[in-house]
Amino acid sequence: MPETSNPITIGNTAYLNMNDERYLVEIRGAESNRIWVSFPGDFYPLSGMGGRLEFHQPTGFCAYNVQVLSYADGNKTGIILERSESADERTHRTTWRVPTSINAAVSMEGSEHRFSAVMENISAEGALVRAHPVMTIRTAILMTFALDQEHGDQRVEARICYAQEADAMANPPIQQYGVRFTAMAPETKRLLTLFLYHHVRKLYPKDVAAMYPRTRRR
């Protein structure tokens, strides 16, 4: 979902996941971190009950953790939810993604401190990354990694678009992040394209052959 899009708009619909049920609700009002939504369920949730509000669009979705505050206007015309400050945003994939175990050095915008991370998979648009430091959605980062030994380190600017705890038993816990690439040098883009092509051709030979059929020579 584009960062300029604001899903919390009167008239928009969303899915409210609560009490092991999924409800289609309509946004009726919003102020600060409070949202007034319709509620089609047979029961009305109690104050303090938690849930998750998901907005879906063709390009992806974002979701907020929410908590019930009260009925709207003191009656049953809907419910008032208090949402989390940041959203879990994910963009639907539009490019091939291949598994990797590439080590990367990562630093957050405005900081010279670098920490280690591992890219679990990568595409032309972004990567799935594991690291220890806790980062929030929309955090801008700089990633340094090598796609091969010949060309050395590449520097890519990126932004966190998805975050969750991957291993709570680790000390400190390991975090998992979806990152979206925002800027890279033309040479880095070329190397990444070649890297992905060679790996995709090995992983999905039939799909690649179907996309690029060869003309038989007579």
One Martini backbone bead per residue (centre of mass of N, CA, C, O) as a GRO file, in nm:
protein
  218
    1MET     BB    1   0.094   0.036   0.025
    2PRO     BB    2   0.092   0.346  -0.007
    3GLU     BB    3   0.202   0.601   0.202
    4THR     BB    4  -0.019   0.822   0.094
    5SER     BB    5  -0.232   0.638   0.195
    6ASN     BB    6  -0.559   0.671   0.363
    7PRO     BB    7  -0.771   0.436   0.503
    8ILE     BB    8  -0.889   0.642   0.727
    9THR     BB    9  -1.194   0.675   0.575
   10ILE     BB   10  -1.487   0.773   0.515
   11GLY     BB   11  -1.642   0.467   0.381
   12ASN     BB   12  -1.450   0.270   0.440
   13THR     BB   13  -1.336  -0.060   0.448
   14ALA     BB   14  -1.303  -0.338   0.689
   15TYR     BB   15  -1.135  -0.576   0.891
   16LEU     BB   16  -1.252  -0.729   1.196
   17ASN     BB   17  -1.054  -0.893   1.434
   18MET     BB   18  -1.258  -1.078   1.676
   19ASN     BB   19  -1.316  -1.336   1.868
   20ASP     BB   20  -1.262  -1.536   1.616
   21GLU     BB   21  -1.364  -1.309   1.417
   22ARG     BB   22  -1.499  -1.166   1.098
   23TYR     BB   23  -1.554  -0.822   1.008
   24LEU     BB   24  -1.742  -0.599   0.817
   25VAL     BB   25  -1.652  -0.258   0.811
   26GLU     BB   26  -1.725   0.093   0.864
   27ILE     BB   27  -1.619   0.411   0.830
   28ARG     BB   28  -1.755   0.697   1.034
   29GLY     BB   29  -1.492   0.787   1.200
   30ALA     BB   30  -1.209   1.023   1.288
   31GLU     BB   31  -0.972   1.077   1.573
   32SER     BB   32  -0.676   1.037   1.572
   33ASN     BB   33  -0.675   0.715   1.747
   34ARG     BB   34  -0.985   0.717   1.668
   35ILE     BB   35  -1.251   0.480   1.570
   36TRP     BB   36  -1.551   0.469   1.384
   37VAL     BB   37  -1.756   0.174   1.362
   38SER     BB   38  -1.921  -0.060   1.244
   39PHE     BB   39  -2.144  -0.346   1.365
   40PRO     BB   40  -2.261  -0.681   1.256
   41GLY     BB   41  -2.288  -0.829   1.506
   42ASP     BB   42  -2.464  -1.008   1.758
   43PHE     BB   43  -2.245  -0.879   1.932
   44TYR     BB   44  -2.102  -0.666   2.177
   45PRO     BB   45  -1.817  -0.557   2.264
   46LEU     BB   46  -1.612  -0.508   2.514
   47SER     BB   47  -1.442  -0.316   2.700
   48GLY     BB   48  -1.094  -0.387   2.604
   49MET     BB   49  -1.113  -0.535   2.356
   50GLY     BB   50  -0.924  -0.699   2.120
   51GLY     BB   51  -0.770  -0.635   1.784
   52ARG     BB   52  -0.794  -0.623   1.412
   53LEU     BB   53  -0.740  -0.379   1.151
   54GLU     BB   54  -0.812  -0.425   0.799
   55PHE     BB   55  -0.669  -0.298   0.491
   56HIS     BB   56  -0.768  -0.338   0.148
   57GLN     BB   57  -0.572  -0.344  -0.158
   58PRO     BB   58  -0.434  -0.407  -0.460
   59THR     BB   59  -0.127  -0.343  -0.340
   60GLY     BB   60  -0.239  -0.410  -0.036
   61PHE     BB   61  -0.183  -0.386   0.328
   62CYS     BB   62  -0.317  -0.273   0.647
   63ALA     BB   63  -0.263  -0.285   1.014
   64TYR     BB   64  -0.435  -0.255   1.333
   65ASN     BB   65  -0.423  -0.233   1.655
   66VAL     BB   66  -0.707  -0.281   1.878
   67GLN     BB   67  -0.949  -0.113   2.106
   68VAL     BB   68  -1.220  -0.107   2.297
   69LEU     BB   69  -1.407   0.163   2.435
   70SER     BB   70  -1.708   0.199   2.292
   71TYR     BB   71  -1.994   0.306   2.217
   72ALA     BB   72  -2.158   0.490   2.003
   73ASP     BB   73  -2.317   0.736   2.169
   74GLY     BB   74  -2.410   0.502   2.382
   75ASN     BB   75  -2.484   0.308   2.145
   76LYS     BB   76  -2.575   0.070   1.867
   77THR     BB   77  -2.401   0.227   1.600
   78GLY     BB   78  -2.132   0.121   1.718
   79ILE     BB   79  -1.771   0.156   1.753
   80ILE     BB   80  -1.491   0.243   1.954
   81LEU     BB   81  -1.154   0.274   1.854
   82GLU     BB   82  -0.819   0.204   1.948
   83ARG     BB   83  -0.516   0.265   1.797
   84SER     BB   84  -0.227   0.224   1.679
   85GLU     BB   85   0.030   0.417   1.565
   86SER     BB   86   0.117   0.177   1.387
   87ALA     BB   87   0.148  -0.006   1.086
   88ASP     BB   88   0.097  -0.301   0.905
   89GLU     BB   89   0.273  -0.315   0.600
   90ARG     BB   90   0.178  -0.458   0.272
   91THR     BB   91   0.299  -0.567  -0.038
   92HIS     BB   92   0.232  -0.699  -0.315
   93ARG     BB   93   0.372  -0.913  -0.518
   94THR     BB   94   0.558  -0.848  -0.853
   95THR     BB   95   0.806  -1.039  -0.797
   96TRP     BB   96   1.057  -1.231  -0.777
   97ARG     BB   97   1.148  -1.474  -0.516
   98VAL     BB   98   1.448  -1.562  -0.334
   99PRO     BB   99   1.640  -1.759  -0.155
  100THR     BB  100   1.860  -1.678   0.124
  101SER     BB  101   2.201  -1.603   0.312
  102ILE     BB  102   2.261  -1.295   0.335
  103ASN     BB  103   2.480  -1.076   0.454
  104ALA     BB  104   2.424  -0.772   0.651
  105ALA     BB  105   2.465  -0.424   0.683
  106VAL     BB  106   2.296  -0.210   0.925
  107SER     BB  107   2.146   0.122   0.914
  108MET     BB  108   2.005   0.391   1.049
  109GLU     BB  109   1.881   0.680   1.010
  110GLY     BB  110   2.129   0.891   1.155
  111SER     BB  111   2.326   0.637   1.191
  112GLU     BB  112   2.650   0.473   1.245
  113HIS     BB  113   2.535   0.223   1.344
  114ARG     BB  114   2.603  -0.126   1.299
  115PHE     BB  115   2.430  -0.426   1.199
  116SER     BB  116   2.341  -0.751   1.178
  117ALA     BB  117   2.210  -0.943   0.895
  118VAL     BB  118   1.960  -1.159   0.731
  119MET     BB  119   1.873  -1.269   0.414
  120GLU     BB  120   1.610  -1.488   0.324
  121ASN     BB  121   1.505  -1.294   0.092
  122ILE     BB  122   1.476  -1.179  -0.262
  123SER     BB  123   1.411  -0.890  -0.466
  124ALA     BB  124   1.366  -0.611  -0.663
  125GLU     BB  125   1.199  -0.465  -0.405
  126GLY     BB  126   1.314  -0.673  -0.171
  127ALA     BB  127   1.319  -0.811   0.176
  128LEU     BB  128   1.391  -1.069   0.411
  129VAL     BB  129   1.471  -0.998   0.759
  130ARG     BB  130   1.717  -1.070   1.015
  131ALA     BB  131   1.720  -0.928   1.355
  132HIS     BB  132   1.763  -0.777   1.670
  133PRO     BB  133   1.671  -0.508   1.633
  134VAL     BB  134   1.429  -0.267   1.696
  135MET     BB  135   1.185  -0.177   1.446
  136THR     BB  136   0.983   0.036   1.274
  137ILE     BB  137   0.763   0.137   1.081
  138ARG     BB  138   0.933   0.331   0.824
  139THR     BB  139   1.217   0.276   0.860
  140ALA     BB  140   1.520   0.397   0.764
  141ILE     BB  141   1.772   0.226   0.565
  142LEU     BB  142   2.108   0.081   0.535
  143MET     BB  143   2.239  -0.153   0.299
  144THR     BB  144   2.512  -0.400   0.311
  145PHE     BB  145   2.601  -0.612   0.026
  146ALA     BB  146   2.676  -0.927  -0.136
  147LEU     BB  147   2.615  -1.110  -0.442
  148ASP     BB  148   2.930  -1.133  -0.490
  149GLN     BB  149   3.278  -1.150  -0.514
  150GLU     BB  150   3.349  -0.966  -0.760
  151HIS     BB  151   3.171  -0.682  -0.674
  152GLY     BB  152   3.093  -0.663  -0.391
  153ASP     BB  153   2.967  -0.414  -0.227
  154GLN     BB  154   2.629  -0.302  -0.165
  155ARG     BB  155   2.412  -0.012  -0.171
  156VAL     BB  156   2.088   0.013   0.006
  157GLU     BB  157   1.792   0.165   0.021
  158ALA     BB  158   1.538   0.147   0.286
  159ARG     BB  159   1.213   0.018   0.420
  160ILE     BB  160   1.000  -0.052   0.665
  161CYS     BB  161   0.686  -0.270   0.617
  162TYR     BB  162   0.758  -0.511   0.825
  163ALA     BB  163   0.686  -0.662   1.160
  164GLN     BB  164   0.832  -0.931   1.368
  165GLU     BB  165   0.858  -1.190   1.585
  166ALA     BB  166   1.060  -1.483   1.534
  167ASP     BB  167   1.236  -1.526   1.826
  168ALA     BB  168   1.168  -1.534   2.166
  169MET     BB  169   1.405  -1.733   2.278
  170ALA     BB  170   1.601  -1.546   2.216
  171ASN     BB  171   1.921  -1.368   2.321
  172PRO     BB  172   1.792  -1.171   2.183
  173PRO     BB  173   1.534  -1.128   2.006
  174ILE     BB  174   1.418  -1.208   1.689
  175GLN     BB  175   1.369  -1.023   1.401
  176GLN     BB  176   1.125  -0.958   1.139
  177TYR     BB  177   1.167  -0.812   0.803
  178GLY     BB  178   1.018  -0.602   0.571
  179VAL     BB  179   1.177  -0.469   0.280
  180ARG     BB  180   1.196  -0.167   0.084
  181PHE     BB  181   1.329  -0.055  -0.187
  182THR     BB  182   1.434   0.297  -0.274
  183ALA     BB  183   1.761   0.283  -0.341
  184MET     BB  184   1.994   0.248  -0.627
  185ALA     BB  185   2.232   0.174  -0.822
  186PRO     BB  186   2.251   0.077  -1.145
  187GLU     BB  187   2.459  -0.154  -1.092
  188THR     BB  188   2.300  -0.290  -0.866
  189LYS     BB  189   2.047  -0.349  -1.035
  190ARG     BB  190   2.190  -0.530  -1.239
  191LEU     BB  191   2.299  -0.744  -1.040
  192LEU     BB  192   2.020  -0.822  -0.922
  193THR     BB  193   1.893  -0.916  -1.186
  194LEU     BB  194   2.098  -1.144  -1.241
  195PHE     BB  195   2.066  -1.296  -0.978
  196LEU     BB  196   1.763  -1.359  -1.012
  197TYR     BB  197   1.768  -1.501  -1.285
  198HIS     BB  198   1.952  -1.743  -1.209
  199HIS     BB  199   1.770  -1.846  -0.972
  200VAL     BB  200   1.496  -1.871  -1.115
  201ARG     BB  201   1.590  -2.072  -1.334
  202LYS     BB  202   1.647  -2.299  -1.116
  203LEU     BB  203   1.368  -2.299  -0.957
  204TYR     BB  204   1.179  -2.216  -1.243
  205PRO     BB  205   1.208  -2.353  -1.538
  206LYS     BB  206   0.915  -2.379  -1.652
  207ASP     BB  207   0.825  -2.084  -1.617
  208VAL     BB  208   1.050  -1.954  -1.785
  209ALA     BB  209   0.995  -2.114  -2.048
  210ALA     BB  210   0.701  -2.004  -2.081
  211MET     BB  211   0.786  -1.694  -2.097
  212TYR     BB  212   1.056  -1.792  -2.294
  213PRO     BB  213   1.020  -1.902  -2.582
  214ARG     BB  214   1.163  -2.102  -2.825
  215THR     BB  215   1.261  -2.102  -3.149
  216ARG     BB  216   1.264  -2.327  -3.385
  217ARG     BB  217   1.480  -2.472  -3.593
  218ARG     BB  218   1.495  -2.571  -3.945
   0.00000   0.00000   0.00000
